[in-house]
Amino acid sequence: MGRSLAPKRIAVVAAAVVLGVALSTVVVATLERWLGVPNASSLYVVAVAAVAILFGIAGAALTAVTGVLVYDLLFTEPIGTLTVADPVEWLNLVLLLFVAVTVGQLAALQRRRAEIAVAREEESRALFQVTRALATRGALTASLPAVIGALGQSARLDAVWISLGPDDASERVVAQSGAEPLHRTGRGYSVLQPHSGEQPRWASVRPPGTSRPPGGSSSGLYRVRIAESGVAAGSIWAERRDRRNLPTPRESALLLVAADLVGQALAQDRLAEETRRAEVARQSDAVKTALLESVSHNLRTPLASIRASAGTLMDPDVHLADAEARASAESIDREAQRLNRLVGNLLDLSRIEGGALRAAREAVELDEVVERAAAQVRSRLGNRLLETDVPPGTNVVADPVLLEEAVVNLFDNGAVHTPDGSVVRASAAVGVAGDTVRLTVEDSGPGVPDAALDRIFEKFYRGAPGGRAHGAGSGIGLAVVRGFVEAMGGTVSARRGRLGGLAIDVDLRAAPVASGESDAA
C-alpha cells in the first residue's frame, strides 16, 4: 500500500516547482533579452531534472508544464498571452514539453532506483543483524534485543515487543523497547496476514465495542505472529506514532522474515533441548547398565565364597578341624569386607557426584596414613608383595580419612589387576620447589595401554582388552580416588611405572613443618 503525499510535502514540492521555474525564467530572460540568444527555453529542462531528482515524476511533470506555460506567456509572441502566432514556436513549445517530461521521467526513474537500492541495503543490513543475532545466540532471549533494535531502526518503528506463548492468553513479553504493549488495554491493532502472493496484507482487528479508525487509517499498533513448525509460538508487536499509514511492503516483509527467523530459532532450541534430554537419558541408561554389570559381577563372587564357606560350617556331615573352621570364618570375614568396600565406594561416589563431599584441610603425616592403609589391605593381597617407602615426617595438607581411603583404593587396584607374585609399591617424594608432595603407588603388573591412561579414572571404566585384567574390578575405586584427591585440593594422574605396570601419582600440597620439629630434626 503506497504512501499518499502529506500536505506539508505537497507544499514543499510546489515551492520547489515555483523556485525552479523562477530561476530558469530569470536565466532565460538574461540570455534572450540582454545577451541575444534566440531561444533559451531548453534551460527549463534543468529545473525539471532537478525537481525530478528531488521529488519524483509528479514534481517533474508539474515543473515541465509550468515552465512551458511561463515561457509561452513571457517570451513567445504575442507577449503576455498564451496564444502562439508562429507555428515554429508551437513546435518549439511542444518539443520543450516532450523533452522536459522525458528528462523528468528518466531523472525520477533514476531517483526511484536509488531509493530502492538504499531501501534494499537497509533491509539487507537489518536482516543480517537479525540473522547474526539469532545464529550466534547462546539463549534466544539474550539475542532478541538485537532483533528488536534492527527492526525498530529499519522499519522506522517507535516501539517493538516480542512475546512468546502458544496463545493470546499465555503470551508473555520476553524482550521490548519502549513501554508496555498497548494492546493489553483493549486497543485495536493491525495483524499481518499469511500470504501466498508478493504483497503482504494487513487486516484490522478491533476488540468488541471499539470503532474503526477514522478515514480507514491504521491504529498505529501492528502484530506479526510467530510460528514454530506451524504451531503458534508468539508475536512481534510494533507501534508507530504516525498512525495514518500502514507499514510499507518492504517493512512488512522485514517484520515477516524476522518472525519466521525467530520461529526457526525456537524450533532449533526445542530440538536441541530434546537432543540434550535424549543424550542425558542415554548416558543415564549407560551408567545404570554399567553399574548393574559392575555391581552384579562384584557381588556374586564374594557372595558365592561366603555361601560356600558358611555352607561348609553349617553342614552337620562335615567335621572340620579348628584350623579349617577358622580358615572358613576368615574367608567369610574377608569377603564381607570386600562387599563392605564395594558398598562404601558406591556411597562415596554418590557423595562426590552429588556435591555432598566436604574435605578437611589439615596437616597429615603421610607415612602414617600409608602404613595404616597397608595394614588394612595386606590380608587381601595374597602372594603379592606390598612395599612402602615414605620418609618419616613427610607432611601434606589433606583430610586424613579421605586420604587413607584413597590409598586403600590404590592398593586394592594394584591387588586386583596384578597376578600372584607381583609387587605393589608406595613411595613419596617432595617436589623441587618444596611446596608439593607426590605419592606414587605402582605395580609390576601388565600395565595399561597408553591410549587408556586418560580414562582409568572414569567411573565404571574397567580396562581394555589386551591391558590389565579386562573386566576385573568394579570400575569405581579409581573414580573415588580422583574425587577424594580433588576434594583435598590435589591432582591425580596415571602413567607407566618403573616396575613395568601402572603408576598412579597423587600430588598434594606440602604442609609446613613446625619450627620445633625442624629444630629437633
C-alpha positions as a printed Julia matrix, in Angstrom:
521×3 Matrix{Float64}:
   0.0     0.0     0.0
   1.68    3.23   -1.15
   2.07    6.37    0.93
  -0.01    9.44   -0.05
   1.63   12.86   -0.21
   1.14   14.75    3.03
   0.05   18.42    2.84
   3.46   19.52    4.06
   5.17   17.55    1.31
   2.82   18.98   -1.33
   3.7    22.48   -0.18
   7.4    21.7    -0.4
   7.05   20.28   -3.94
   5.02   23.34   -5.05
   7.66   25.66   -3.61
  10.41   23.75   -5.43
   8.49   23.98   -8.72
   7.95   27.73   -8.33
  11.59   28.29   -7.36
  12.93   26.16  -10.21
  10.74   27.82  -12.83
  11.51   31.31  -11.47
  15.27   30.81  -11.56
  15.07   29.29  -15.03
  12.94   32.27  -16.21
  15.49   34.75  -14.9
  18.31   32.97  -16.71
  16.27   32.64  -19.93
  15.4    36.36  -19.81
  19.05   37.24  -19.3
  20.17   35.1   -22.23
  17.44   36.13  -24.69
  16.87   39.85  -23.92
  20.29   41.04  -22.83
  22.68   38.56  -24.49
  20.71   38.0   -27.68
  20.36   34.2   -27.51
  17.46   33.41  -29.9
  15.87   30.53  -27.91
  16.98   29.54  -24.4
  13.82   27.61  -23.45
  15.82   24.39  -23.02
  17.09   25.72  -19.67
  13.73   24.79  -18.17
  14.82   21.15  -18.63
  17.46   21.72  -15.93
  14.76   22.75  -13.44
  12.63   19.76  -14.48
  15.56   17.34  -13.92
  16.41   18.89  -10.54
  12.84   18.65   -9.28
  12.55   15.08  -10.63
  15.65   14.01   -8.75
  14.41   15.58   -5.52
  10.67   14.86   -5.62
   9.94   12.32   -8.35
   7.83   12.24  -11.52
   4.87   14.23  -10.16
   7.04   17.26   -9.38
   8.89   16.88  -12.68
   5.67   16.89  -14.74
   4.36   19.92  -12.88
   7.63   21.76  -13.47
   7.6    20.89  -17.18
   4.05   22.15  -17.73
   4.63   25.3   -15.65
   7.88   26.06  -17.47
   6.25   25.74  -20.9
   3.33   27.98  -19.86
   5.64   30.64  -18.4
   7.88   30.64  -21.47
   4.83   30.95  -23.73
   3.46   33.79  -21.62
   6.67   35.82  -21.28
   8.84   35.02  -24.27
   6.57   33.91  -27.17
   4.8    36.4   -29.42
   2.29   37.82  -28.67
   3.83   38.5   -25.23
   1.52   38.34  -22.22
  -0.89   35.79  -23.69
  -0.93   32.05  -24.1
  -1.6    32.47  -27.81
   1.21   31.37  -30.16
   1.21   33.09  -33.55
   4.21   31.41  -35.12
   3.82   27.66  -35.87
   7.55   27.25  -35.3
   7.09   28.49  -31.77
   4.33   25.94  -31.3
   6.74   23.24  -32.39
   9.4    24.54  -30.01
   6.97   24.55  -27.07
   5.74   21.02  -27.84
   9.31   19.77  -28.15
  10.23   21.56  -24.9
   7.33   19.91  -23.11
   8.19   16.49  -24.54
  11.88   16.76  -23.69
  11.14   18.14  -20.24
   8.68   15.36  -19.41
  11.02   12.69  -20.78
  14.01   14.02  -18.88
  11.86   14.31  -15.77
  10.72   10.72  -16.08
  14.27    9.48  -16.56
  15.54   11.51  -13.63
  12.65   10.38  -11.45
  13.22    6.76  -12.5
  16.88    7.06  -11.58
  15.91    8.57   -8.25
  13.43    5.74   -7.64
  16.09    3.16   -8.41
  18.46    4.86   -5.99
  15.73    4.84   -3.31
  15.08    1.15   -3.94
  18.8     0.39   -3.73
  19.08    2.28   -0.43
  15.95    0.54    0.91
  17.29   -2.87   -0.08
  20.61   -2.04    1.53
  18.83   -1.1     4.76
  16.7    -4.24    4.57
  19.75   -6.44    3.92
  21.59   -4.8     6.81
  18.63   -5.34    9.13
  18.22   -8.96    8.03
  21.94   -9.52    8.54
  21.73   -8.1    12.06
  18.69  -10.25   12.87
  20.25  -13.39   11.38
  23.58  -12.83   13.08
  21.93  -12.21   16.45
  19.95  -15.45   16.17
  22.78  -17.51   14.64
  25.35  -16.55   17.29
  22.98  -16.69   20.23
  23.52  -18.53   23.44
  19.99  -18.24   24.79
  17.24  -16.99   22.48
  16.03  -14.33   24.92
  19.55  -12.86   25.05
  19.57  -12.27   21.28
  16.08  -10.75   20.98
  17.11   -7.19   21.99
  19.39   -7.06   18.93
  16.48   -8.27   16.78
  14.23   -5.56   18.22
  16.86   -2.87   17.62
  17.3    -3.87   13.96
  13.53   -3.92   13.34
  12.91   -0.59   15.05
  15.61    1.18   13.06
  15.0    -0.33    9.64
  11.17   -0.39    9.75
  11.01    3.06   11.42
   9.06    1.81   14.41
   8.82    3.73   17.66
   8.5     0.64   19.87
   8.82   -3.12   19.36
   7.9    -6.02   21.66
   8.38   -9.77   21.27
   6.1   -12.01   23.29
   6.15  -15.79   23.4
   3.33  -18.19   24.2
   1.06  -20.71   22.46
  -1.99  -18.39   22.53
  -3.06  -14.83   23.27
  -3.86  -15.52   26.91
  -0.48  -17.08   27.71
   1.76  -14.77   25.67
   4.41  -13.1    27.83
   6.75  -10.28   26.79
  10.35  -11.54   26.74
  12.03   -8.54   25.07
  10.89   -4.99   24.44
  11.83   -1.43   23.58
   9.55    1.26   24.89
   6.62    1.0    27.28
   4.35   -1.96   27.89
   2.37   -3.14   24.83
  -0.79   -1.09   24.43
  -2.88   -3.98   23.09
  -3.36   -5.12   26.67
  -5.64   -2.15   27.27
  -8.17   -3.3    24.67
  -6.86   -1.23   21.81
  -7.3    -2.44   18.25
  -4.37   -3.37   16.06
  -3.42   -4.47   12.54
  -2.23   -8.04   12.04
  -0.11   -9.23    9.1
  -1.99  -11.96    7.25
  -0.29  -15.06    5.78
   0.02  -14.52    2.07
   0.84  -16.55   -0.99
   1.35  -13.6    -3.32
   4.05  -10.96   -3.44
   2.46   -8.29   -1.24
   1.8    -8.84    2.49
  -1.67   -7.8     3.61
  -2.67   -6.17    6.89
  -6.05   -6.84    8.48
  -7.61   -4.72   11.19
  -8.55   -6.41   14.48
 -10.88   -4.46   16.77
 -11.97   -5.58   20.23
 -15.74   -5.59   20.79
 -17.14   -2.13   21.38
 -14.36   -0.24   19.6
 -14.78    1.72   16.36
 -12.77    1.64   13.18
 -10.0     4.28   12.99
 -11.26    7.42   11.18
 -10.7     7.51    7.45
  -9.67    3.87    7.39
  -6.22    4.75    8.69
  -4.09    2.41   10.75
  -4.39    2.12   14.53
  -0.62    2.51   14.85
  -0.23   -0.89   16.56
   0.9    -3.87   14.47
   1.22   -7.59   15.12
   3.11  -10.31   13.25
   2.55  -13.84   14.51
   5.47  -16.18   15.24
   5.0   -19.84   14.36
   7.2   -22.77   15.36
   6.85  -25.65   12.92
   3.36  -24.43   12.01
   2.23  -24.03   15.63
   1.6   -20.61   17.21
   4.52  -19.62   19.42
   4.18  -15.86   19.99
   4.07  -12.48   18.27
   6.15   -9.49   17.25
   4.31   -6.32   18.29
   5.25   -2.89   16.96
   3.94    0.65   17.37
   4.32    3.76   15.22
   3.19    7.19   16.4
   2.27    8.19   12.82
  -0.97    6.2    12.52
  -2.02    7.37    9.08
  -0.27    4.71    7.02
   0.42    1.01    7.35
   3.99   -0.3     7.09
   5.27   -0.38    3.53
   5.62   -3.72    1.72
   9.36   -3.65    2.42
   8.82   -3.0     6.14
   6.07   -5.64    6.25
   8.33   -8.2     4.56
  11.11   -7.41    7.06
   8.77   -7.99   10.02
   7.52  -11.21    8.46
  11.05  -12.55    7.83
  12.07  -11.63   11.4
   9.07  -13.55   12.76
  10.0   -16.57   10.62
  13.61  -16.45   11.85
  12.53  -16.24   15.49
  10.19  -19.19   14.92
  13.01  -21.21   13.37
  15.25  -20.32   16.31
  12.56  -21.55   18.7
  12.31  -24.8    16.75
  16.09  -25.23   16.84
  16.17  -24.61   20.59
  13.38  -27.13   21.1
  15.2   -29.75   19.01
  18.45  -29.02   20.83
  16.71  -29.43   24.18
  15.13  -32.7    23.05
  18.52  -33.9    21.82
  20.13  -32.93   25.14
  17.46  -34.75   27.1
  17.82  -37.8    24.89
  21.6   -37.74   25.4
  21.17  -37.38   29.16
  18.74  -40.29   29.14
  21.15  -42.35   27.02
  24.05  -41.6    29.34
  21.89  -42.34   32.36
  20.92  -45.69   30.87
  24.56  -46.41   30.09
  25.57  -45.57   33.65
  22.8   -47.75   35.05
  23.85  -50.62   32.8
  27.49  -50.25   33.77
  26.55  -50.03   37.43
  24.43  -53.17   37.25
  27.13  -55.07   35.38
  29.84  -53.91   37.74
  27.94  -54.39   40.97
  26.36  -57.7    39.96
  29.76  -59.13   38.96
  31.46  -57.92   42.13
  28.6   -59.0    44.35
  28.28  -62.53   43.03
  31.9   -63.52   43.64
  32.14  -62.67   47.36
  28.59  -63.86   47.98
  29.43  -67.21   46.39
  32.51  -67.52   48.61
  30.54  -66.54   51.71
  27.78  -69.03   50.95
  30.3   -71.81   50.24
  32.21  -71.2    53.49
  29.03  -70.78   55.51
  27.56  -73.94   53.98
  30.66  -75.89   54.96
  30.44  -74.64   58.54
  26.73  -75.43   58.77
  26.9   -78.92   57.18
  26.49  -81.49   60.03
  28.11  -84.16   57.9
  31.33  -82.17   57.53
  33.65  -82.28   60.52
  36.24  -79.52   60.35
  39.35  -79.14   62.41
  39.74  -75.93   64.37
  42.2   -74.56   61.82
  39.86  -75.34   58.91
  36.88  -73.77   60.68
  38.96  -70.68   61.43
  40.04  -70.51   57.77
  36.4   -70.66   56.63
  35.46  -67.94   59.1
  38.36  -65.8    57.88
  37.19  -66.31   54.29
  33.69  -65.17   55.23
  35.12  -62.13   57.01
  37.41  -61.29   54.09
  34.62  -61.49   51.52
  32.31  -59.49   53.78
  34.98  -56.79   53.97
  35.16  -56.89   50.18
  31.4   -56.36   49.96
  31.63  -53.59   52.53
  34.3   -51.83   50.48
  32.2   -52.1    47.31
  29.17  -50.58   49.02
  31.36  -47.92   50.61
  32.84  -46.96   47.25
  29.36  -46.69   45.75
  28.27  -44.41   48.58
  31.45  -42.34   48.26
  30.91  -41.99   44.51
  27.35  -40.84   45.15
  28.61  -38.2    47.62
  31.22  -36.99   45.14
  28.76  -36.64   42.25
  26.1   -35.11   44.47
  28.48  -32.41   45.71
  28.0   -33.52   49.32
  31.69  -34.37   49.9
  33.43  -31.96   52.25
  37.14  -32.49   52.83
  39.1   -31.19   55.8
  42.36  -29.36   55.14
  44.91  -30.12   57.85
  48.5   -31.27   58.23
  48.7   -35.07   57.89
  51.74  -37.32   58.29
  51.76  -39.21   55.02
  53.9   -42.12   56.22
  51.42  -42.97   58.99
  48.46  -42.81   56.61
  50.21  -45.15   54.14
  51.08  -47.64   56.89
  47.5   -47.72   58.18
  46.21  -48.29   54.65
  48.78  -51.07   54.1
  47.67  -52.79   57.3
  44.09  -52.87   56.02
  44.88  -54.49   52.68
  47.73  -56.92   53.43
  45.29  -59.7    54.19
  43.72  -59.22   50.76
  46.94  -59.21   48.74
  47.54  -62.95   48.77
  51.01  -63.75   47.43
  51.66  -60.18   46.28
  54.38  -58.14   47.95
  53.44  -54.73   49.33
  56.32  -52.29   49.8
  56.17  -48.8    51.31
  58.88  -46.18   51.04
  57.55  -42.96   52.55
  60.12  -40.95   54.52
  59.01  -40.19   58.09
  57.93  -36.61   58.66
  56.51  -36.18   55.16
  53.53  -33.96   55.85
  50.75  -32.98   53.45
  47.63  -30.84   53.63
  44.75  -33.31   53.38
  41.78  -34.94   55.04
  43.22  -37.93   56.97
  40.14  -40.12   56.49
  39.71  -39.43   52.78
  43.44  -39.76   52.13
  43.58  -43.15   53.84
  40.55  -44.35   51.86
  42.19  -43.15   48.63
  45.43  -45.04   49.41
  43.48  -48.2    50.31
  41.7   -48.0    46.93
  45.03  -47.61   45.15
  46.43  -50.68   46.91
  43.28  -52.66   46.15
  43.5   -51.59   42.5
  47.04  -52.97   42.33
  45.97  -56.22   44.0
  43.01  -56.77   41.65
  44.89  -56.14   38.43
  48.16  -57.96   39.07
  48.97  -61.68   39.12
  50.3   -63.56   42.16
  53.9   -62.76   42.96
  53.64  -59.16   41.75
  54.94  -56.15   43.66
  52.79  -53.21   44.78
  54.88  -50.28   45.98
  54.05  -46.92   47.57
  56.68  -44.16   47.62
  56.71  -40.43   48.22
  58.96  -37.53   47.29
  58.88  -33.8    47.89
  58.67  -31.58   44.79
  61.58  -29.49   43.58
  60.07  -26.27   44.9
  59.26  -27.94   48.21
  55.59  -26.92   48.12
  54.17  -30.24   46.91
  54.48  -33.91   47.77
  53.96  -36.71   45.25
  52.7   -40.09   46.47
  53.19  -42.81   43.86
  51.52  -46.23   44.01
  52.78  -48.54   41.27
  52.84  -52.25   40.5
  54.66  -54.78   38.36
  51.52  -56.0    36.6
  50.7   -55.88   32.87
  50.02  -52.14   32.94
  47.51  -50.12   30.93
  47.71  -49.21   27.21
  48.8   -45.61   26.71
  45.51  -44.82   24.97
  43.57  -45.86   28.1
  45.59  -43.9    30.68
  43.29  -40.86   30.44
  40.17  -42.98   31.02
  41.03  -45.14   34.01
  39.63  -42.54   36.43
  36.21  -42.58   34.74
  33.5   -44.28   36.72
  32.76  -47.87   35.68
  35.71  -47.94   33.26
  37.19  -51.42   33.65
  40.17  -51.53   31.37
  40.59  -52.55   27.75
  41.25  -55.9    26.1
  44.94  -56.64   26.0
  45.59  -54.45   29.02
  45.25  -55.08   32.74
  42.7   -57.76   33.59
  39.89  -56.54   31.39
  36.6   -56.93   33.22
  38.18  -57.27   36.68
  37.31  -54.79   39.42
  34.25  -52.6    39.75
  35.47  -49.56   37.83
  34.65  -47.43   40.88
  37.8   -47.36   43.01
  39.92  -45.03   40.89
  36.96  -42.73   40.27
  36.6   -42.42   44.06
  40.35  -41.76   44.35
  40.13  -38.88   41.92
  37.09  -37.42   43.71
  38.8   -37.62   47.12
  42.09  -36.16   45.9
  40.46  -33.27   44.06
  38.29  -32.54   47.11
  41.52  -32.18   49.12
  42.91  -29.73   46.57
  45.27  -32.2    44.89
  45.6   -33.81   41.48
  45.91  -37.41   40.34
  47.36  -38.82   37.12
  48.39  -42.17   35.61
  51.46  -43.31   33.69
  53.61  -46.39   33.09
  55.71  -47.04   36.18
  59.3   -48.08   36.69
  58.15  -51.56   37.75
  56.6   -52.09   34.31
  52.97  -51.77   35.33
  50.63  -48.89   36.17
  51.79  -45.97   38.31
  49.31  -43.58   39.95
  50.71  -40.2    41.04
  48.87  -38.24   43.72
  50.13  -34.66   44.13
  49.18  -32.86   47.35
  50.22  -29.58   48.87
  53.06  -29.95   51.35
  52.22  -28.97   54.92
  54.65  -26.54   56.56
  56.78  -28.13   59.28
  56.58  -26.53   62.7
  59.75  -24.76   63.85
  60.13  -27.04   66.87
  60.03  -30.13   64.64
  62.55  -28.55   62.27
  64.96  -27.77   65.1
  64.61  -31.27   66.52
  65.41  -32.76   63.13
